[in-house]
Amino acid sequence: MGKLFGDYIRKKRETLRRDNSEYSIRKVAKRMGIHHSYLSKVERGEPAALTEKRILALAEELGEDSELLLAMSGKVSEDTRRAIFKSPDFFTAGASCQE
């Protein structure tokens, strides 16, 4: 995942927690279906991968755009992958225009 992703997630969760105790690390992790120590590792940028399903759950918990969190974590959604496979030339054409 990485330190930048973890910092972003922690900052967002802690900002929400200031107004609502339901955003404690334990409560968020429980609603996501993971152990709080695992979410803590993610927030600290330690090696701990979240599946697409868990990132989507985290996005919902934090009120964040799921595609944004997937991209920030270095992943792409299954929908985006399918779009790329359907029209690979569209996605590679943009890269060659920027060079």
C-alpha positions as CSV (number, residue, x, y, z in Angstrom):
1,M,0.0,0.0,0.0
2,G,2.5,2.6,1.0
3,K,3.1,5.4,3.5
4,L,1.3,8.1,1.4
5,F,-1.8,6.0,1.1
6,G,-1.7,5.1,4.9
7,D,-1.2,8.7,5.9
8,Y,-4.1,9.8,3.7
9,I,-6.4,7.1,5.2
10,R,-5.4,7.8,8.8
11,K,-5.9,11.6,8.3
12,K,-9.3,11.1,6.8
13,R,-10.4,8.7,9.5
14,E,-9.1,10.8,12.3
15,T,-10.8,13.9,10.9
16,L,-14.1,12.0,10.9
17,R,-13.5,10.7,14.4
18,R,-13.2,14.2,15.8
19,D,-17.0,14.5,15.3
20,N,-18.1,10.9,15.6
21,S,-16.6,8.2,17.8
22,E,-17.8,5.6,15.3
23,Y,-14.7,6.3,13.3
24,S,-12.2,4.8,15.8
25,I,-9.8,2.5,14.2
26,R,-11.4,-0.5,16.0
27,K,-14.9,0.3,14.9
28,V,-14.0,1.1,11.2
29,A,-11.9,-2.1,11.0
30,K,-14.8,-4.2,12.5
31,R,-17.3,-2.8,10.0
32,M,-14.8,-3.6,7.2
33,G,-14.4,-7.1,8.4
34,I,-10.7,-6.9,9.3
35,H,-8.7,-6.7,12.6
36,H,-7.9,-3.3,13.9
37,S,-4.2,-4.1,14.0
38,Y,-4.3,-4.8,10.3
39,L,-5.9,-1.4,9.5
40,S,-3.3,0.1,11.8
41,K,-0.6,-1.4,9.6
42,V,-2.2,0.0,6.5
43,E,-2.4,3.5,8.1
44,R,1.3,3.3,9.1
45,G,2.3,2.3,5.6
46,E,3.6,-1.1,6.7
47,P,3.4,-4.1,4.4
48,A,-0.3,-4.9,4.5
49,A,-2.3,-5.3,1.3
50,L,-6.0,-4.7,1.1
51,T,-8.1,-6.5,-1.5
52,E,-10.3,-4.5,-3.9
53,K,-13.3,-5.5,-1.8
54,R,-11.7,-4.1,1.4
55,I,-10.6,-0.9,-0.4
56,L,-14.2,-0.4,-1.6
57,A,-15.5,-1.0,2.0
58,L,-12.9,1.5,3.3
59,A,-14.0,4.1,0.7
60,E,-17.6,3.7,1.7
61,E,-16.7,3.9,5.4
62,L,-14.7,7.2,4.9
63,G,-17.1,8.7,2.3
64,E,-14.3,8.7,-0.3
65,D,-14.4,7.9,-4.0
66,S,-13.6,4.2,-4.5
67,E,-11.7,4.8,-7.7
68,L,-9.5,7.4,-6.0
69,L,-8.6,5.0,-3.1
70,L,-8.0,2.2,-5.5
71,A,-5.7,4.4,-7.6
72,M,-3.9,5.7,-4.5
73,S,-3.3,2.1,-3.4
74,G,-1.8,1.2,-6.8
75,K,-4.8,-0.8,-7.9
76,V,-7.5,-0.5,-10.5
77,S,-11.1,-1.6,-10.1
78,E,-12.4,-4.6,-12.0
79,D,-14.6,-2.2,-14.0
80,T,-11.6,-0.2,-15.1
81,R,-9.7,-3.3,-16.0
82,R,-12.5,-4.5,-18.2
83,A,-12.7,-1.1,-19.9
84,I,-9.0,-1.3,-20.6
85,F,-9.2,-4.8,-22.0
86,K,-12.2,-3.8,-24.1
87,S,-10.4,-0.8,-25.7
88,P,-6.7,-1.0,-25.0
89,D,-5.8,1.3,-27.9
90,F,-7.8,4.1,-26.3
91,F,-5.7,3.9,-23.1
92,T,-2.3,3.6,-24.8
93,A,-3.1,6.4,-27.3
94,G,-3.2,8.9,-24.5
95,A,0.2,7.9,-23.1
96,S,1.9,8.4,-26.5
97,C,0.3,11.9,-26.9
98,Q,1.9,13.0,-23.6
99,E,5.5,12.1,-24.6
